[in-house]
């Protein structure tokens, strides 16, 4: 059945107002579609009693904190940027197993949110968890960063009461709600970006230096593939190395994977049929602009059996 967005928005506004009352709520926003739509919905309900919290975890895309803050401020939404890169890199130090990394990220994420809720005397944390996040976490495919109660972890552990207004929706409906809220296509139509950010695109230990490499490659992949409007396109840094020749000398460098997929709801996905010429251009730019990289690959694997992200 197709979603009646107006009715959905009105019901959620009433629900949020009823729960939060005259209190204050924090909304965790990462700049991805779900958290942005959630922030705007919560702002409709609470106005100046909503504070958007952007955790600058050192794992975001280039200039993301500034861009998200600008977008929200322009719409009159209070936003606080918490600088926490050091805490996240510390939490991820020495971890290579994907589930260990995801759980460490989640733990750090909620610790910071718990502290912020205390600091700003907020009564609720509102977050943009959607149906697919819960389904995949419960299905033990991977621990999404924003799923707690549904798998038996009490938000109280972090001193939080959580509201999840989008939790019944899948991505296409989240976008529809964003559109109905009057957001621009550049917000509701944006590529999904996972909460744990570039950490999901670094195989092996997540260090500032390795994140810097994948961040640079991400700028190139997004820029070159934007015109094909893929569901999601990004770069991944593998944990392997490959021999190359750089400036006439043998170099045992890093390997970057280009990942681009088409999907409706992120539960299944197909690789984008990117023209070979475009892939060659991306390869050339990555190898030229990122000295640490000696090899570039294109990922052909659909979901399933692969997932979209790499950890
Ligand atoms: P996977 O890799 O599981 O991703 O096929 C499905 C969709 O979810 C995004 N993703 C996440 N989003 N927190 C999020 O908010 C997470 O922990 C997370 N892990 C994956 C991914 O980018 C894709 O759109």
Boltz pocket constraint, residues with backbone or C-beta under 6 A from the ligand:
constraints:
  - pocket:
      binder: B
      contacts: [[A, 133], [A, 136], [A, 142], [A, 143], [A, 144], [A, 145], [A, 146], [A, 192], [A, 193], [A, 194], [A, 195], [A, 196], [A, 200], [A, 232], [A, 266], [A, 267], [A, 303], [A, 306], [A, 307], [A, 308], [A, 309], [A, 310]]
      max_distance: 6.0
